[in-house]
């Protein structure tokens, strides 16, 4: 039997589900929280005291931590060391690092000509204010966040500068994106091994500016157009992740990409599409071990 450990968050729905599938298919269940892992460069040992990651046949990264932060980059570097020693890691830690940072992800997408909502990045509050004046309404986004955590909508007006300075106190780099018109939902277009898997929609709650389930949004099935699948395919090709979801929004100016997810979401696929992403992912990994 292959030895496969899941890197995730104990108690997390997707992490636990993925570990259950691995256990059913291999006979072993290892769910590793990176906050308990130590890297010993002298011995080459990478372990949480229970599981020696460097002895595994493969690792599947579901989550590097419970909340996005720059600290996750350091945790992923430990897994990059494991991968360098010959352990197969899904997705490759270096590829996850490139998509985890919103700035890095955005630059990669923009440089490749992927259509995105109008976006600006600066450390200068006055320049950020100038973009708000142009956009009318803008979403200020932390460089590390999921499900709209820490995001704020700031619109043109007398208190805009004060609100920008307040946001900047916690976020030195100001990532400013125009709040786009959309039909009340956005899409998660999922890929496994670079192949299209399925699409779910996140329908926003009444009065919410974002569609996340944290803000009362709900998952719905969705059949995207071939053009949207092709756009999402082009975006995810830039990162070469083993499993990912591309966040796409349909606007009056055409489909736009928000981001390519570093880890991808299982729950939306399960609820809206009846797709067991954990099952499919483990089968994919076993076929490559």
ZAZAZA-924955 format. One record per residue: x, z, y of N, C-alpha, C, O in turn. Coordinates in steps of 0.001 Angstrom, whole numbers, plus 500000, padded with zeros to 6 digits. Atoms other than C-alpha are relative to their C-alpha. Layout:
REM residues N
XZYXZYXZYXZY
...
END
This chain:
REM residues 289
500835500000498800500000500000500000500875500000501258501908500668501314
499274500038498741501175499217503496499781501292500777498702501885500741
500086498807499156501912502122505818499746499549501439500614498963502086
500395500429498657500059501529509081499498501205500776498603501915500318
500449498917499131499679504049511890499277499411501202499652498358501718
500739500387498801497174503770514726500474500860501159500503502087501057
499629499293498772498388504703518204498745500076500858498215499049501282
501242499883499256495417506109520060499737501400500493500647502220500615
500424498718499443493475509048521391499104500703498982497996500237498717
500848499261500939492187511592518864498664500354500645498625500850501771
501332499768499465488437511925519337499411498788500689498207498745500945
500486501217499363488200508500520971499248499129499004499672498975497859
500856500772500902485469506287519519500754498838499351500697498669498133
499290501167500527487624503173519131501209500406499167501461499823498113
498807499555500719490778505026518048499641500558498627500267500216497624
500422499399501267488985507045515373499443498929499058499723498945497859
500563501057500827487082503993514147501071499105499406500983498713498242
498903500824500482490256501950513859500779500727498905501145500127497894
499288499204501011491998504774511959499195500080498703499769500062497614
500850499959501195489021504984509581500120498716499191500197498753497963
499894501282500701489263501285508762501362499877499324501449499419498184
498664500028500607493023501539508172500021500859498741500576500458497718
500031499097501157492405504489505836499262499361498823499704499462497679
500790500624501054489760502571503890500762498878499312500561498627498124
499309501158500549492083499618503388501395500316499452501943499542498667
498627499688500430495424501377502820500124501328499266501121501568498585
499924498694500645494627504869501572500659501071500835500708502231500424
499360499027499106496433506551504465499358499930501379499005498854501862
500606499948498667495038507709507809500932500745500943501058501968500888
499102499410499011497522508269510614499547499556501389499640498376501725
500357500252498606496228508502514190500949500808500865500932502039500837
498898499365499275499105509252516547499740499981501496499477498932502083
500102499841498555498822510563520091501415499996500574502218500863500230
498633500157499513501920509446522015500514501186500794501725501346500946
499523498851499238502014512616524083500712501021499111501392501916499614
499336499080500929503235514426520948501214499360499320501837499982498460
498899500724500648505887511838519996501319500261500721501369500330501949
498649499849499457509609512391520482500872498856499505500810498476498336
499029501051500331512256509658520548501387500622500001501861501106501029
498639499472500144515649510792519249500940498808499828501043498243498739
499167501198500042518099508030520102501226500176499114501741499196498577
498813499790500838520987509646518216499693499719498532500481499078497836
500366500204501401519166509645514886499158498740499801499043498224498690
500889501142500104516849506759515678498603500367499550497801499495499218
501291499523500488513866508899514729498975500014501133499261500468502241
501110499983499054510536508425516510498822500612499253498257499986498356
500961499271500819508029510985515313499197500998500827499650501478501866
500791498919499415505231513363516237500105501262499148499350502214499347
499820498867500900506459515766513531499182499875498735499381500620497776
500862500239501160503865514463511109500163498581499472500171498336498266
499864501408500340504293510714511183501298499463500596501543499614501793
498765500631499530507648508929511425499696498527500278499587497715499360
500428501347499636506783505788513346501005498940499568500634497813499241
498965500988500338510091504113512579500005499632498514500709498704498117
500063500308501432509262504146508837498734499231499631498545498871498469
501250500699500278505887502427509163500239498501499777501227497934500244
499992501461500113505215498855508112499444499361501264499849498268501660
500601500535498776503117498391511227499369501119500810498986502160500275
500729499133499092501656500141514243498942499152500697499197498004501062
501039500666499223498368499201515898499740500864501233499320502014501112
500182499247498765498174500267519536498572499808500481498195498713500898
501346500056499419494604501084520541499997500565501408499402499982502314
499864499396498680495394503379523456501367500682500077501845501252499096
498742499289499789498638504705524923499759501361500637500690502153500782
500361498733499384496794507609526556498546499982500402497905498932500395
501420499900499671493400508849527636499668499461501387498517499126501669
500211500514498637493871507713531254501159499097500380502308499368500030
498955500922499575495771504808532778500856500645501097500333501256502029
499073499519498985498869505786534762501356499354499740501581498818498655
498657500539500237502484504644535250500713500690498851501627500124498251
499379499248501087503394507330532700499837499290498655500662499460497757
500205500718501255501967505110529962501105498982499746501397498653498596
498904500957500167504775502643530602501158500635499242501800499983498418
498922499299500703507277505252529423499653500191498527500515500063497658
500423499853501397505250505894526282500139498677499255500560498646498099
499890501310500631505143502180525571501454499609499761501752498866498825
498573500277500216508924502004525949500478500625498687501339500060498012
499644499415501294509207504373522976499564499079498864500277498925497872
500476500922501029507134501927520959500794498702500013500949498051498979
499131501186499936509299499068522207501276500232499198501804499315498570
498827499654500806512236500887520629499671499892498510500475499386497727
500419500103501404510308501150517350499920498534499580500366498168498493
500108501423500305509554497433517489501375499353499868501585498477499029
498641500550500051513226496682518150500693500338498688501629499651498280
499425499608501294514037498466514887499335499290498832499647499568497674
500558500839501049511903496007512968498592500326499555498054499657498672
501383499678500351508504497670512766499070499037500745499239498816501944
500959500892499351505650495253513464499041500835500841498444501792500346
500865499252499094503680496474516478498979499038500606499336497986501138
501108500825499522500287495064517473499227500762501081498667501821500797
499263501115499442500210494193520346501428500440500354501719501632500457
498629499721499615503873493935521265500026500855501267499400500492502263
500020499085498848504597496842523663500399499345501314499825499659502356
499561500647498764506406494639526182498884499136500582498744499037501801
501120500814499522503385492341526381498903500884500581498253500506501555
500980499071499440501099495322526935500459500486501367499654500593502292
499450499536498721503396496565529713499713498989501108499415499380502237
500218501046498999502975493234531518498556499914500462498281499414501553
501410500077499621499192493557531536499434501342500449498378501387501080
500512498671499671498807497323531997499983500253501505499028500823502032
499885499849498552499957497305535635499148498918500665499395497728500469
500901500975499381497205495653537703500760498990500858500393497815500902
499217500903499158499795494184540079500681498928499155500623497741499478
499310500937500873501810492601537279499014499012499382499283497812499316
501017500860500595498656491273535613499495498978501013499359497796500698
500521500881498956497354489830538884500990498900500362500615497733500480
498987500992499634500612488108539785500146498944498903500274497755499193
499890500942501113500847486548536317498826499023500000499016497821499816
501183500861499979497293485221536541500023499043501189499769497847501040
500012500819498787497612483983540128501073498921499955500834497788500373
498905500968500061500962482282539515499680498846499060500215497746499199
500388501049500943499363480351536663498768499233500464498277498352499758
501142500723499458496487479200538866498658500422499438497685499676499544
501272499503500511493799481306537193499127500421501181499579501221502001
500858499617498860490850481614539637499620501478499938499150501970498913
500326498590499863490356485197540825499246500201501306499304499332502175
500576499717498687488319486794543613501130500114501023502244500494500662
498962499858498974490223486728546936500607501405499951499892502407499967
499295498732500233492857489448546596501229500077500885501897499071501122
498791499769499203495589490946548763500616501330499578499916502240499132
499282498771500335498229493602548154500970500319501130501717499449501576
499112499594498913500075495567550830500148501517499988499331502228499404
499853498563499773501415499001551691499623500369501438499621501542501810
500290499814498579500433498550555337498494500138500220497743499201499952
501432499744499814497048500101556228499375499037501010498225498630500844
500544500919498999496616497856559268499780498608499405498792497941499710
500169501310500644497147494736557192498838500039499014498092499068498887
501146499850500900494688496050554607498700499933500786497726499324500342
501183500027499136492195496583557421499673498567500420498504498185500485
500217501393499609492679492977558514499343499218498872498503498356499128
500631500684501131491757491798555018498543500442499846497680499629499517
501385499533500046488641493980555054499168499268501052498024498894500792
500709500731498941487668492315558337499656498589499542498585498070499857
500233501356500491487995488935556650498986499996498857498077499166498826
500854499973501189486292489900553371498590500525500298497639500155499609
501282499359499745483457491915554934499846501261499176499702502352499728
499985498868500927483346494172551873501125499777499004501299498672498489
498877500120500919486359494887549687500034501177499041499658502296499391
499783498946500985487066496848546527501485500357500031502343499499499821
498631499500500053490211498967546766500228500581498605499510501481498169
499799499646501409491650499373543273501364500659499784502377500149500262
498704499447500409494346501714541933500707498998499086500053498197498419
499261500932500850497098499824540138499851500342498527500070499490497666
500211499585501391496370501813536979498640500669499901498471501807500341
501317499405500176492721502376536128499177499120499077499459497933498910
500967500744500800489895501360533802498606500467500377498424501542500949
501401499666499772486109501323534072499732500433501450498924501326501703
500184499793498552486340501321537899500394501398500466500022501801501568
499568498667499579487906504797537976500906499905501230501857499123501256
499177499954498801489326505552541415499784498858500963500420498819502017
500240501143499118487991502332542932499003500366501097498102501179500889
500896499737498880486273502350546314499649498705500710500490497823500883
500439501138499191484233499819548237500085500406501473499489501397501894
499853499747498560485208499703551914499550498744500733500007497641500436
500499501164499273483367497462554326500379500062501473500732501113502007
499676500133498591483987496245557833499160500978500822497942501047500655
500740499041499192483068498950560364500926501012500644502131500997500393
499166499074499237484278501777562607500757501019499157501774501549499604
499311499000500817485247504080559733500908499373498948501468500081498111
499210500686501032487095501444557685501449500472499979502000500726498909
498582499607499956490582502428558874500192501406499408501128501638498643
499883498637500534490007506121558105499844500008498488500552500739497796
500212500036501445488725505294554632501189499374499285501545499784498180
498806500606500587491719503067553966501135501015499942501836501111498934
498932498988499980494102505841554991499747501088498965500683501602498354
500356499005501010492240508269552754500330499475498601500860500210497767
499682500614501288492576505863549816501509499915499805502025500154498713
498545500176500067496236505257550633500721501316499691501815501299499127
499373498710500286496989508989550398500222500185498502501173500850498090
499862499896501458496483508696546638500542498718499375500941498705498211
499578501308500516497455505017546291500877499315501040500363498575501878
499110500573498982500530503986548317499917498472500102500029497908501191
500161501452499997500090500346547276498510499689500056497740500131499203
501413500311499783496793498967548551499659498650499379500078497600499866
500473501204500683495221496462546175498576499768500485497676500564500214
501261500256499291492343494874548089499390498708499461500026497655499486
500648501173500580489851492501546485498596499847500575497823500804500617
501325500224499424486807490928548072498912500324498979499004499929497817
501145499713500856483546492260546637499173498719499886498569498267500859
500626501311500170482078489091545147498530500129499614498116501113499002
501387500090500445478443488118544687499996499596498526500745498708498118
500102500352501417477492488015541002498577500308499516497828500992500213
501387499854500474474310487981538881499692501373499400498817501479498541
500278498663500504474417491735538208500695500347498706500423501384498103
499262499709501223476751491502535264501316499254500008501487498255500706
498773500754500255480219490513534222500217499956498498499464500559497734
499844500325501413481634489421530886501317500512499441502336500525500131
498787499687500747484129490668528322500161498943498920499419498927497938
499777501107500934485483487625526495501160500395499094502301500495499547
499029499390500914487323488856523393500737498955499164500188497924498773
499143500872500799490195487257521502500783500833498991501221501943499294
499181499383501047491966488169518268501023498975499540500666497905499045
498947500932500369495311486545517607499937498705500787500329497647500295
500096501183499154494653484157520469498786499140499725498577498132500400
501193500768500340491432482912518861498763500691500561498651501916500518
501222499446499428488050483365520519499215500758498950499037500272497834
500730499149500928486061486172518892498516500083500367497661499705499566
501392499851499556482876486891520892500008500408501465501058500713502029
500141499590498599481565487712524367498836500967500141497762500747499582
501086499097499645479533490638525604499904500069501519500871499796502231
500216499826498564478054491245529035499854501483500305499350502258499493
500266498658499472478097494446531065499023499826501145499379499295502197
501036500123498975474849494597533034499963501270500819499784502359500273
499919498844499127475061496895536024498661500689500214497604500060500154
501200499237499670472586499647536819499554499654501417500359499231502246
500542500312498676470321499172539824500704500844501064500800502065500946
499360499308498891472151500032543030501483500237499825502145500671500767
498566499790500236475620500203541426500771498739500371500333497629500071
499224501178499624478323497936542829500826499477498831501231498315498827
499249500449501174480156497834539474499106500082498769498063500735498786
500838500131501195478846497112535981500426500918498869499889500809497766
499467499182501084480744499742533996498948500934499422497994501315500100
500919499054500639478961501984531514500097501369500660499142502144500607
499867498733499278480336504934533522499031500062501176498593501145501566
500915500063498855478114503767536410498582499656499572497758499262500398
501347500262500492475059503311534190499781498603499470498653498249499129
500122501343500542475763499764533037499746500022498505499943501042497845
500320500091501422474749498557529589500584498716499417500692497700500103
499490501176500688476217496160527044498846499109499544497817499592499072
500994500963500423474263492997526314500691498831499301501838498518499623
499421501205500597474860489973524067500033498879501031499214498845501950
499890501095499035475940486856525907500649498800499326501609498934498568
499397501244500486476652483250525036500621499278501184499897498711502002
499350500623498842479248481911527489500045498487499876499898497928498789
499825501451500010479671478309528473501387499671499444502287500510499487
498673500415500456482557476362526944501048500121501108502214500411500837
499063499920498882484123476340530416500507501424500195501684501626500495
499577498606499851484173480152530591500927500397498868501923501083499095
499102499706501122485683480419527119501375499372500242502403500000499986
498726500681499744488345477880528106500790500714501093502011500830500996
499331499276498927489120479796531310500597501298499462501756501614499732
499505498740500566489417483101529448501149499747499031502107500520498981
498928500351500934491543481424526782501307499747500751502367500223500346
498809500290499203493955480138529412500596501278500572501817501427500626
499519498741499429494168483604530985500687500861498935501767501401499175
499413499133501024494825485458527735501257499391499380502131500115498902
498789500658500512497381482863526612501258500442500747502354500420500186
498848499607499186499636484097529430500647501290499502501820501546499773
499508498686500400500000487518527797500287500118498506501051500990498090
499726500038501440499958486732524059499762501348499314500549501769498465
500373498744500643498267489999523102499281499700498689498593498686498568
500664500229501283497046490360519525498491500195500106497722499465499480
501422499814499746493691491723520674499817500310501472500517501154502032
500249499754498584492315491592524186498612499531500383497982498757499663
501222500493499381489232491112526339500340499553501418501030500262502151
499802500523498657489292488990529472498736500285500799497642499884500402
501142499682499144487037490284532252499727498830500938500564498471501766
500382501188499241485206487341533806498694500284500744497799500943500215
501241499876499228482561487248536542499581498618500476500409497819500913
500539501272499518480303484325537408499548500190501439498710501048501720
500306499891498580480091483835541176499446498662500503499515497658499794
500473501276499437478515481204543461501112498968500131500846497769500210
498857500913499888482022479728543726500619499678498643501721499132498569
499481500256501337482446479490539958500498501275499334500524502342499948
499530498845500765483804481797537277501365500464500503502242499656500805
498742499396499569486585484188538292500435501033498958499608501644498281
499442499007500926488882486389536215500410501242500785501114501151501790
499546498751499400489293490047537124501344500418499412502289500709500145
498769499552500656491941490939534545499965499651498526498927499294497970
499863500083501454493212490622531000500312501409499525501317501994499930
499872498605500398492800493972529272501225500244499134501513499481498212
498806499654500777495934495635527938499656500368498566500458500140497661
500360499507501331494055497059524955498713499390499441498536499336498223
501247500583500482490634495412524776498996501069499607499364502199499288
501049499035500302487302497072524107499284499670498699498930498516498456
500717500182501260485655497575520704498496500235500150497691499553499515
501397499562499971482378499222521730499051498897500459497979498723499879
500869501062499522480949496300523719499737498957498932498615498468498804
500158500971501081481549493942520802499064500536498924498250499797498370
500832499382501029479906496388518408498539500078500441497638499675499704
501364499776499521476855497208520530499279498685500284498130498504499882
500671501215499530476132493768521972500039498850498993499112498043498925
499798501177500846477445491374519346499943500299498503499908499377497688
499975499655501418477404493307516065501318499659499342501378499498498123
498680500349500516481102492503515679500800501282499779500969502076500704
499147498849500307483244495138513937501438499604500310502159499104499446
498668500423499570486419494550515919501095500744499242502151500174498968
498996499228500737488282497323514086500253499363498636501402499199498226
499871500643501314487602495691510716500773498690500116501686498420499337
499342501300499826488654492286511979501467500171500362502328499430499888
498627499777499543491769493674513651500891500451498846502008499956498699
499186499503501119492995495549510565500263498887498987501364498783498448
499784501141500890492471492472508407501073499075500558501927498582499820
499001500836499318494494490485510935501402500587499831502349499859499532
498694499329500126497335493056510831500510499937498580501678499623498354
499567500017501406497412493273507035500487498619499580501427498503498793
499596501363500339497667489484506798501380499660500562502005498691500132
498709500274499361500816489670508962501083501006499602502208500935500098
498997499054500508502576492530507190500634499450498725501503500096498140
END
